[in-house]
Amino acid sequence: MPDEIVAPVAATEEEWYDEDEIPCCTLRPISLPGEREMTEKVYDEGTEVYLSRQNTVSRDTTIDDEEQACLFFSDGHWFIEDRSRDNSTYVHAGAGIKLEPGDIIRMGDRLFEFNIKSRKQ
């Protein structure tokens, strides 16, 4: 009988952050071939961020110029909700979907990498 493989146990939200750290998330546009690497944007817990062309990739016309998606923190987790006119935000959900580190989000034709981190208060 083969040896049993035990998966590592992920840290809980309480174990992940010190009490003097603020949970944050990052959203980094994934550069297209020939583009220079773009910087990630950091959002603190408690903020509700309405994502659009203006605050993501201003030259990408496939992203709505008014409201593409809403990124928010609730009950210890980050969520994203599609707000686009043509339902073009994927990980697609009508009411909000819990995000995990490393998730790839598509808004229009652009991909973004989502991650979680913390920063000192």
N, C-alpha and C positions, 0 to 999 in steps of 0.2 A: 504494500500500500504506500503511495507517495506521501512525502511529508506534507503536512497541512500548511498552507500559506496564510499568514495572518496579515490583514491590511492594517496600515498604521491608523491610529485614531486621531482625527483632526481636533485641534484645540477649539474649545468653545469660545464664544464671544467674550465671556468674562476672563478666560485665561489669556486671550490674545492681547488685550490692552491693559497697560498699567493705569492706575487711577489718575495719574497726572498726564495721560496722553489723550488726545482727541482722535476718535475714529474718523478717517478720511477715506475718500475713494479717488481714483484717478481715471481719466478718460484720455487715451492717447490715439490720435489719428494714425492709422497705419499708412505709411507713405506708398504711393503708387510708383511703379518703375520710372526712374529718371527724376523723381522728386527728392529733395533733401528731407531728412528725418524731421518730423514735427514734434514739438514739445507737448508733454502731457499737461492736462489741466487738473488741479486738485480741488476737491470739494469737501467741506467739513460736514460732519454729522449735523443734522438739524436744518440744513439748507435744502430748499426745493429749487432745482435748477431747470429752467425751461431751455432746452437745446434747440438751436436754430442755425441757419447758415452763418449768422453774424458772430456767434460765439463758439463755432466749431471750425469749419473750413470755409472761409468767406468766399472763395472763388469756385466752390463746388455747387453748381446750380441744381444738382439733383436733391439737395437738402432743402427743405422748406425754409423760406426766408422769414416766416413769422413764428411758427412753432412746430418743430419736428417731433420732439419727445420731452418727457419730464422725468428727471432723475431725482429720486427722493429716498430718505432714510426713515425707516419706521420699524419699531419693535426689534431693534438691534441688527437690521439687515438693510441693504441697499436694494432698490427696486427701480425699474424703468417702465414707463407707460407710453405707448404710441399716441401721439397727438397730431400726426401728419394728415394732410388732406387726402392723400392717396394710400394710406396704410403702408408706408414704405419704411417702417422701422422694424427690424428683426433683431433680436429675439422677440417674436411677435406675441403680444397679448393685449387684449382689450382693456384690462383693468390694472395691469401691473404685474411684473414678474420679478421674482427674487433673483438677484444677480450673484454670481460666484466669481472669485478671483480667476482671471484668465479668460472670462467670457468674451466672445467677439460679438459686437453689436454692429449691425448694418443700418445706416441711415442714408437713404437715397442710394447712391452707388459707392459710398465711402464706408470702409470698415474702421472700427474703433476697438481698442483693447481696454477692457475694464479691469481694474485691480483695486485692492483694499490695502491701506496702510494706516499708520497713525503718526501724529506729530506731537511734540511736547507743547504743553500749554504755556 
